Structures are given as C-alpha cells and as structure tokens.
C-alpha cells in the first residue's frame, strides 16, 4: 500500500476539484449558526418572561433598556438555576438539530458516489445519523464525568472560595482536557472510517489512518490559534477587531470544510486502493 502522504495529497486534490461542496458546506454552517442563535435568544426571552420583574424595572425597560438590564442583574442571579436550565435546554435542542441536519447535508456532500447530492443524502442519512449521534453522546458523557471528577472541589465549595481552591484542581483539569482531546480524536477517526465503510483499515493501515485524520485536524488547530492571535492583536480597535474576527471566521469555515472533504476523500481513495 502507498504511503499516507500519497492518499492525503490525493484527498486534497479531490477536495479542490469539488470546491462547490466546500461552498455548500459553508452555507449549511452559516444557516445552522443563524438557527442556533435564534434558539438561544428565544430561550433567553422565555426565561425573562418567567422571571418576576418589579414595577421600577419594568418602567426602566420602557425608558432605557440598557439601564433596565443592569437593574435586572440581581433577578438573574437569584434565578440562576432557571437560567441554566433554559440555556442547557437550548444547547441540547441545537445539538439535536445539528446532529440531524449534519447527517443529511454531509451525507450528500462528503462521499464520492457519482449520485446527485440529494440521492446520496438520503442513501447515507441513516449511517451518518447514528455515527454522529453516538460520537456526540459518548463525548458529552465523558465530558460530564471528567468535569465532575476534576472540578469536584470547586462545585462543592462556595463561589467566593473558587479562587483559593483553583490551584488544587488546576492540573487535574489540564489532564482531563488532554484526555478529552484524545478521546475526541479517536471518535472522529472511528466516525470517519465508519462513514466511509473503511473500518478494516484500522487493522491494516492504522498509522496511515492516524496521519490522514490527524494532520488536517492539526492544521485546523493551527489556523484557530493564528486567527485568535490576529483578533487579539487588533483588539485595541473595536472596528478593526470586528473586521479581522469576521474575516477569520469565514476563512476558518472554508478551511474546515475543505479539510473535512479532503479527509473523507483520502480515506475513500485508500479504501479503494488495492
């Protein structure tokens, strides 16, 4: 079998020839971002509707909403558990929307089958749905368990004592984040192989698979780091920072879609190679 760099280069070339799929994936992510923001805003407004507001704050809202927001901060703190429930519910609902829509859209864009995207989407939807749902459930469950274990001393202490207790949990938190990162990488690798019908490569070409899946992800992490540094460097000028942040967001979205398509194409080429 040829080296992993050959398949990765072939995957990058294949993704370049299918740049329309990259654009469609970017449009999908933009539409989902709009839906997710709408769900969060509606959830917060539903929370505000359930919070009792006195006459003084209500009058302030009618005159100057910004001052009323400051006046309503104590009410938000007092109803923190209700706010957390609303935001968690919104997050779970958006995750459900993402899991279903991602399975349909990317089921039609990622595999190279020769069919139209719509036919490919319906054909691959069940596989993409259960693999995506399983990956997210495992990662979410592991994140909750590791978070409870590593942040236990903070969660059982009053908020005012968190600063003094943080040194005791700092390194366990770092270890937990590293463990979650490795778990996420392993799940992404299994997810990619399952969706490409190439699980047998785990036994025959594991180092090559690790390289093909890991290198694009490493590039994405580097891109995010550079984008964050550029945005922070422009933070002194709000308008400039907003423009740099928006440009970085578009560039990162395009890079993620392109590398995602390249990864799937590379695994597909490797699977078909005798």
N, C-alpha and C positions, 0 to 999 in steps of 0.2 A: 504494500500500500504506500502511496506517496506521502510526503511529509505534510504536517499540519499547515505549514505556511502556504503550500500549494492550494489547499482547499479554501483557506481563508482569503487568499488573493482572488480565487475564482468566485467566492461569495461576494467580495467587494465589487468585482466587475459585474456580476449578475445584478446586484442591487443598483449599480449605476445605470444599467440598461432598463431597469424598472422604476425609474425615478418618479413616475406617476403614482406608484404605490406609496412612495415616501410622502408625496403631497397629500394623498388621500388619508394617510395615517395622521398627518399633522392636522388636517381638517377635523378628523374624528376627535383628536385630543382637545382641540380648541372648543368643539361643541360640547364635549363632556365637561371641560372646565367651566363653561358657562352654566351648564345644568347643575354642577356641584355647587357653584357659588350661589345660585338661586335657591337650592335646597337649604344651604346653611343660613342664608338670610331669612328665608321663610321660617325656619326652625327657631331662629333668634326672635323674630317678631311674634311667633306663637308663644314663646317663653315670656316676652314682655307683656303679652295680653293676659297671662296668668298671674303676673306679679301685681300685688295691690299698690296703687300709686295714690299718694295723698293729694289734696286739692292744690297745695302750693306747687308741687312738682308738675301737676297737670297744667296749671296756669303757665308755668315756666316753659313747658313744651310749646304752648301756643304762641309765646312771645319770642323765645330764643332757644331753639332745640339744643344748641351746644352747651349752654349753662344747665339746662334740664338734665343732660346726660351726666354732668358732674354731680348734680343733686341726686341722681338715681343710683350712684355707685354704692351707697350703703345698702339699698334694697337688693342690688345684685349680689353683694357679699352675703347678705342674710339668706338669700335663696340660691346659694352656690350649688347645692345638690340638685335642685331642679334645673339649673342652667347646664350642669354637667350631663344630666340625663338627656336634655334636649340636643346638646352637641354630639353626644355619643350616638344617639338615635339617628341624627343626620349623617354622621360619619358611616354608620353601618348601612344606611339606606343608599348612600352614594357608592359605597363599596359593592353593594349588590348590583346597582345599575352598571358600574364599571365591569364587573365580572361577566354579566350577560352580554353587554354591548361589545366588550373587547373580544369575547369568544366569537361573536358573529362577524364583526368587521375584520379582525385579523385572521379569522378562518378563511376569509375570501381573499386576503392580500398576501399573506406570508407564503403559503405553499405554492410551488410551481407545478400546476396540474394541467395547464392548457385549456381549462374551462374558463368561462366568464367568472368574474368575481362573485356574482350573486349565486351561481350554481356551486362554486367552491365554498361559499359561506354556509349554505345550507348543508352541504356534504360534510364539512368539518366542524360544524357548530357543536354537536354533542361531545366530541373528543376535546375540543378546546374549552368547552364549558366545565367539564368535570375536572380536567387537569388544572385549569386556572383556579377553580373553587377549592380544590384540595390543597394546592400550594398556598393560597392565601389563608386558609383555615389553619394549616399547620404552622405557618409563620406567625400568625396572630396569636395562636395559643401559646407558642413558645415565647413570644414577646411578653405576654401577660405573666407567664410563670417566672421567667427570668427577671422581669421587672419587679414582681412581688418579692422575689428572693433577694435581689441586690438592693432594692430600695426599702426593704422592710423596716430598718431602724428609722428612716425618715417618715414613713407612713404611719408609724405608731407613736410619733412624737409630735408635740405642738409645732405649729408653723414657725413660731419665734425661735425654736431650738434647731431648725434645719441648718443654719449656718455653722453652728458648733459641731453638729453631727456629720456634716458632709465629708470631712477628712476620713472618717471611719468607713464610708461606703464608696469613696472615690474609685479605688482600684477594683473592687468588685463590679462596679458599674462599667468600667472600661473593659474588664474581662467579659462581662455579659454582652456588650456591644460587639466585641470581636466574635464571640460565639454566634450571635445572631447574624453577623455578616457572612460567616462561613456557611451557616445553615441556609441563608438566602441564596448564596451562590450554588450550593448543592441542589436546592429545589429548582432553581432556574435551569440548571443543567438537565435534571430529570424531566422538567416540563418541556424543554426544547426537544429532547430526544423522543419523548412520548408523542408530541405533536407531529414530529417528522417521521414517526414509525421507525425509529432507529435505535431502540433500546439495546439491541445486540451489540452496538458499538461500545457500550460500557465494558464488555468483556474482551473485545478485540482491539480497540483503539482508545483506551481511556486517556492516556496522556495527550493525544491529539484532540480529543473532545474537550478536555480541560483547557487547552490552549485556544481552541476556536471559540469557546464560550467565554473564557476569562479575559482574553485580550480586548475584545470590544467593550466589555464592562469596565476594564481598567482605563480604556480611553475615555469612557463616559465620566468616570470619577475625576480624571484629569481635567476634562472640559468643565465640569461643575466647579472644580477648585479654581480654575482660571477665571471663570465667569464671576464667582463670588469675590475674588480678589479685585477684579476690574470694577465691580459695583461698589465695593468698599472704598476703592481709591477715588471714585467720583462722588462719594457721599457728602462731601462738603458743599457741593452744588446740587440742590434737590432736583432741578430740572434735568441736569446732565445725568445724575444718578438714575432718574426715571427712564431716560432715553437709553442709557447703557444697559440697565436692567431689562428693558423690553427687547432690545436687540439680542442680548444674551439669551433671553428666554426663547425667542424664535430660533436662534442658532442651535441651542441645546435641543429643542424639539426636533429640528431637522436632523441633527446628528444622531439622536436616539433612534428615530425612525429608520434612518439609513443603516446604522449599525445593527439594529434588530433584524432588518431584512437581510443584511449580509450574513448574520449568524445563521439564520434559518436556511439560506441558500447554500452556505458552506456545508452544513450538516446534511442537507439533501443531496448535494453533489458527492459527499463522502459515502453516503449510504448506497448510491447508485454505482459507485466505482467498484469494479471487480477486484 
